[in-house]
């Protein structure tokens, strides 16, 4: 990627592709974990390892030198997101997990935006409220009292993804930086497997799903997201991600024979309408400055109402 800021159309296209990748990733993760094809530690390890290999191969194919620069914050945030999310859903319901996850992502990114000097447009506020209301409608049937450990793990995952996204806004080379993050996060996932798993459960189908998640919807998807982030304000980067649960629900109806209910329709209209209101053409949605960012959906196995990056 060049250092020039993407134009409005390019930013919109990259953002849409990234959100589709996030939604597809959620469906894949739900299928793998919900179907008991693989356990959470193994899924995380394969996801990160295959993502690293794929991105290194793409970097080599681009005829640029393959360099893995050392950096601590982003690889650790990526690891915390992947691991925290996977383990949190062992003790959280779908709706509760989605609310904790997206609440922490939004809080992290919006507070960082305000701290860096960004200010809400009135339509951004309205759009955010509509989208959050739609998320509430979507996940309400699955909300239960959370276990403290599960909620803490999901909160860590949400904050980690928010920080990871904020740091990505300063990326000068999306492919190189994402490859580095996956490469350096993989040993951390291997350590988790070594310390938590007495015996891994990995079926061929589970391994294939985890590899698909790592190589395509996570690896390539996160490269696209980093490229899109260079043209988004932190506020709009936070808001657009609320579209992911609605896209996951739509994918469930289209590809998994799940029922289209009035609740899904209402929530989808609120979420997508709110996102559209916040980033619509009535005001510029690409950033006009580059404030310094602070050091900054797999879906649940049991419900279509949750999504994650």
C-alpha positions as CSV (number, residue, x, y, z in Angstrom):
1,X,0.0,0.0,0.0
2,X,1.2,3.5,-0.8
3,X,1.4,6.1,1.8
4,X,-1.3,8.2,0.1
5,X,-4.6,8.3,1.9
6,X,-7.3,6.2,0.2
7,X,-10.1,8.1,-1.5
8,X,-13.7,8.0,-0.4
9,X,-14.7,5.3,-2.8
10,X,-11.6,3.1,-2.1
11,X,-12.2,3.5,1.6
12,X,-15.8,2.5,1.3
13,X,-15.0,-0.6,-0.8
14,X,-12.2,-1.7,1.5
15,X,-14.4,-1.2,4.5
16,X,-17.2,-3.3,3.0
17,X,-14.8,-6.1,2.0
18,X,-13.4,-6.1,5.6
19,X,-16.9,-6.3,7.2
20,X,-17.9,-9.2,4.9
21,X,-14.7,-11.0,5.8
22,X,-15.4,-10.4,9.5
23,X,-19.0,-11.8,9.1
24,X,-17.7,-14.8,7.2
25,X,-15.1,-15.4,9.9
26,X,-17.9,-15.5,12.5
27,X,-19.8,-18.1,10.5
28,X,-16.7,-20.3,10.1
29,X,-15.8,-20.0,13.8
30,X,-19.4,-20.8,14.8
31,X,-19.4,-23.9,12.6
32,X,-16.1,-25.1,13.8
33,X,-16.6,-24.6,17.6
34,X,-20.3,-25.1,17.8
35,X,-20.0,-28.3,15.8
36,X,-17.3,-29.6,18.2
37,X,-15.0,-30.1,15.2
38,X,-12.1,-28.6,17.1
39,X,-11.4,-27.1,20.6
40,X,-10.7,-23.5,21.3
41,X,-6.9,-23.6,21.9
42,X,-6.3,-25.6,18.7
43,X,-8.6,-23.3,16.7
44,X,-6.7,-20.2,17.8
45,X,-3.3,-21.7,17.1
46,X,-4.2,-23.0,13.6
47,X,-6.0,-19.7,12.9
48,X,-2.9,-17.6,13.7
49,X,-0.3,-20.0,12.2
50,X,-2.1,-20.4,8.8
51,X,-2.7,-16.6,8.7
52,X,1.0,-16.0,9.3
53,X,2.1,-18.5,6.6
54,X,-0.4,-17.1,4.1
55,X,0.6,-13.5,4.6
56,X,4.3,-14.3,4.4
57,X,3.6,-16.1,1.1
58,X,1.7,-13.1,-0.2
59,X,4.5,-10.8,0.9
60,X,7.1,-12.9,-0.9
61,X,4.9,-13.1,-4.0
62,X,4.7,-9.3,-4.0
63,X,8.5,-9.3,-4.8
64,X,9.2,-7.1,-1.8
65,X,11.7,-8.3,0.9
66,X,10.1,-10.4,3.5
67,X,10.8,-8.6,6.8
68,X,9.2,-9.3,10.1
69,X,9.9,-6.3,12.2
70,X,9.7,-6.6,16.0
71,X,6.8,-4.9,17.7
72,X,5.0,-5.8,20.9
73,X,1.7,-4.1,21.1
74,X,-0.2,-5.3,18.0
75,X,0.8,-9.0,18.1
76,X,-0.1,-9.1,21.8
77,X,-3.4,-7.4,21.1
78,X,-4.2,-9.9,18.3
79,X,-3.3,-12.8,20.5
80,X,-5.5,-11.5,23.3
81,X,-8.4,-11.0,21.0
82,X,-8.2,-14.5,19.4
83,X,-7.6,-16.3,22.7
84,X,-9.9,-14.2,24.9
85,X,-12.8,-14.6,22.5
86,X,-12.4,-18.3,22.1
87,X,-12.2,-19.1,25.9
88,X,-14.9,-16.6,26.9
89,X,-17.6,-18.4,25.0
90,X,-17.0,-21.5,27.1
91,X,-19.0,-19.8,29.8
92,X,-21.0,-17.0,28.1
93,X,-24.2,-17.1,26.2
94,X,-24.4,-15.7,22.7
95,X,-26.2,-12.4,23.5
96,X,-24.2,-11.7,26.6
97,X,-20.9,-12.3,24.8
98,X,-21.9,-10.0,21.9
99,X,-22.9,-7.2,24.2
100,X,-19.7,-7.4,26.3
101,X,-17.5,-7.7,23.2
102,X,-19.0,-4.8,21.2
103,X,-19.5,-2.7,24.2
104,X,-15.7,-2.9,24.9
105,X,-14.7,-2.4,21.3
106,X,-16.9,0.7,21.0
107,X,-15.8,2.1,24.3
108,X,-12.1,1.6,23.6
109,X,-12.2,3.2,20.1
110,X,-14.6,6.0,20.9
111,X,-12.8,7.1,24.0
112,X,-9.5,7.0,22.1
113,X,-11.0,9.1,19.4
114,X,-12.2,11.7,21.8
115,X,-8.9,11.8,23.6
116,X,-7.1,12.3,20.3
117,X,-9.2,15.3,19.4
118,X,-12.0,13.9,17.2
119,X,-15.5,15.2,17.8
120,X,-18.8,13.6,17.1
121,X,-21.0,14.9,14.3
122,X,-24.7,14.9,15.5
123,X,-25.5,12.3,12.8
124,X,-22.7,10.1,14.0
125,X,-24.3,10.2,17.5
126,X,-27.7,9.4,16.1
127,X,-26.3,6.6,13.9
128,X,-24.4,5.0,16.8
129,X,-27.5,5.0,19.0
130,X,-29.6,3.4,16.3
131,X,-27.0,0.8,15.6
132,X,-26.5,0.0,19.3
133,X,-30.3,-0.2,19.7
134,X,-30.4,-2.7,16.8
135,X,-27.7,-4.7,18.4
136,X,-29.7,-4.9,21.6
137,X,-32.8,-6.1,19.7
138,X,-30.7,-8.7,17.9
139,X,-29.0,-10.3,20.9
140,X,-31.7,-9.7,23.5
141,X,-33.1,-13.3,23.5
142,X,-29.6,-14.7,24.3
143,X,-28.7,-12.3,27.1
144,X,-28.1,-14.0,30.5
145,X,-26.2,-13.1,33.7
146,X,-22.6,-13.5,32.7
147,X,-20.0,-15.5,34.6
148,X,-17.3,-13.2,36.0
149,X,-14.5,-15.1,34.3
150,X,-16.3,-15.3,30.9
151,X,-17.2,-11.6,31.0
152,X,-13.6,-10.6,31.9
153,X,-12.2,-12.7,29.1
154,X,-14.6,-11.2,26.6
155,X,-13.9,-7.7,27.9
156,X,-10.2,-8.3,27.3
157,X,-10.9,-9.5,23.8
158,X,-13.0,-6.4,23.0
159,X,-10.5,-4.0,24.4
160,X,-7.7,-5.8,22.5
161,X,-9.5,-5.6,19.2
162,X,-10.2,-2.0,19.8
163,X,-6.5,-1.3,20.5
164,X,-5.5,-3.4,17.5
165,X,-7.7,-1.5,15.2
166,X,-6.6,1.9,16.5
167,X,-2.9,1.0,16.0
168,X,-3.7,-0.2,12.5
169,X,-4.8,3.3,11.5
170,X,-1.1,4.2,11.4
171,X,0.0,1.3,9.2
172,X,2.0,2.3,6.2
173,X,2.1,-1.2,4.8
174,X,-1.0,-3.3,5.6
175,X,0.3,-6.6,4.3
176,X,3.7,-6.3,6.0
177,X,2.3,-5.2,9.3
178,X,-0.5,-7.8,9.5
179,X,2.0,-10.6,8.6
180,X,4.2,-9.4,11.4
181,X,1.4,-9.4,13.9
182,X,0.3,-13.0,12.9
183,X,3.9,-14.3,13.0
184,X,4.6,-12.9,16.4
185,X,1.2,-13.8,17.9
186,X,1.6,-17.5,16.9
187,X,4.1,-18.5,19.5
188,X,1.9,-17.0,22.2
189,X,-1.0,-19.2,21.0
190,X,1.3,-22.2,21.0
191,X,2.2,-21.5,24.6
192,X,-1.5,-21.5,25.5
193,X,-2.0,-24.9,23.8
194,X,1.0,-26.2,25.8
195,X,-0.2,-25.0,29.1
196,X,-4.0,-25.6,28.8
197,X,-4.5,-28.6,26.7
198,X,-4.0,-32.1,28.0
199,X,-5.1,-33.5,24.6
200,X,-6.1,-31.4,21.6
201,X,-9.3,-32.2,19.8
202,X,-8.8,-31.5,16.1
203,X,-10.9,-33.2,13.4
204,X,-10.0,-32.8,9.7
205,X,-13.1,-30.6,9.3
206,X,-12.1,-28.5,12.3
207,X,-8.5,-28.1,11.0
208,X,-9.8,-27.1,7.6
209,X,-12.2,-24.5,9.0
210,X,-9.5,-23.0,11.3
211,X,-7.1,-22.8,8.4
212,X,-9.7,-21.1,6.2
213,X,-10.4,-18.6,9.0
214,X,-6.7,-17.9,9.4
215,X,-5.7,-17.7,5.8
216,X,-8.7,-15.8,4.3
217,X,-11.2,-14.3,6.6
218,X,-8.7,-13.4,9.3
219,X,-5.4,-13.0,7.5
220,X,-6.4,-11.4,4.3
221,X,-9.4,-9.8,6.0
222,X,-7.3,-8.0,8.5
223,X,-5.0,-6.7,5.8
224,X,-8.0,-5.2,4.1
225,X,-9.1,-3.8,7.4
226,X,-5.8,-2.1,8.0
227,X,-5.9,-0.6,4.5
228,X,-9.4,0.7,5.1
229,X,-8.5,2.1,8.5
230,X,-6.1,4.6,7.0
231,X,-9.1,6.4,5.5
232,X,-11.4,6.2,8.5
233,X,-11.7,8.3,11.6
234,X,-11.5,6.3,14.8
235,X,-15.2,7.1,15.4
236,X,-16.4,5.8,12.1
237,X,-14.1,2.8,12.3
238,X,-15.8,1.9,15.6
239,X,-19.4,2.5,14.3
240,X,-19.1,0.5,11.0
241,X,-18.1,-2.7,13.0
242,X,-21.6,-2.8,14.5
243,X,-22.7,-4.0,11.0
244,X,-21.0,-7.3,11.5
245,X,-23.7,-9.0,13.7
246,X,-26.4,-8.0,11.2
247,X,-24.3,-9.4,8.3
248,X,-23.8,-12.6,10.3
249,X,-27.5,-12.9,10.9
250,X,-28.2,-12.4,7.2
251,X,-25.6,-15.1,6.3
252,X,-27.4,-17.5,8.6
253,X,-30.6,-16.9,6.8
254,X,-29.1,-17.2,3.3
255,X,-26.6,-20.0,3.8
256,X,-27.5,-21.9,7.0
257,X,-31.3,-22.2,6.6
258,X,-32.0,-20.1,9.6
259,X,-35.4,-18.4,9.9
260,X,-36.0,-14.8,8.9
261,X,-37.9,-13.4,11.8
262,X,-39.4,-9.9,12.4
263,X,-36.8,-9.4,15.2
264,X,-34.0,-10.0,12.7
265,X,-35.6,-7.6,10.2
266,X,-36.1,-4.8,12.7
267,X,-32.6,-5.2,14.2
268,X,-31.0,-5.3,10.7
269,X,-32.8,-2.1,9.7
270,X,-31.7,-0.3,12.9
271,X,-28.1,-1.5,12.7
272,X,-27.5,-0.9,9.0
273,X,-29.5,2.2,9.0
274,X,-27.6,3.6,11.9
275,X,-24.2,2.7,10.4
276,X,-25.3,4.4,7.1
277,X,-26.5,7.5,9.0
278,X,-23.1,7.7,10.7
279,X,-21.0,7.4,7.6
280,X,-23.3,8.6,4.9
281,X,-22.6,11.1,2.1
282,X,-24.0,14.0,4.0
283,X,-20.6,14.5,5.6
284,X,-17.1,13.4,4.7
285,X,-16.3,10.0,6.1
286,X,-12.6,9.9,5.3
287,X,-10.4,11.5,7.9
288,X,-8.8,14.8,7.2
289,X,-6.0,14.4,9.7
290,X,-4.1,11.6,11.3
291,X,-4.3,12.1,15.1
292,X,-1.9,9.9,16.9
293,X,-3.7,6.7,18.1
294,X,-3.0,5.3,21.5
295,X,-1.5,1.9,21.9
296,X,-4.7,0.1,20.9
297,X,-17.2,-12.2,14.5
298,X,-15.6,-15.8,15.5
299,X,-19.3,-15.9,16.2
300,X,-20.5,-17.8,19.2
301,X,-21.0,-21.5,18.6
302,X,-24.7,-21.2,19.6
303,X,-26.3,-18.2,18.0
304,X,-26.5,-16.2,14.8
305,X,-26.9,-13.0,16.8
306,X,-23.2,-12.5,17.6
307,X,-20.4,-11.5,15.3
308,X,-16.8,-10.7,15.7
309,X,-13.9,-9.5,13.6
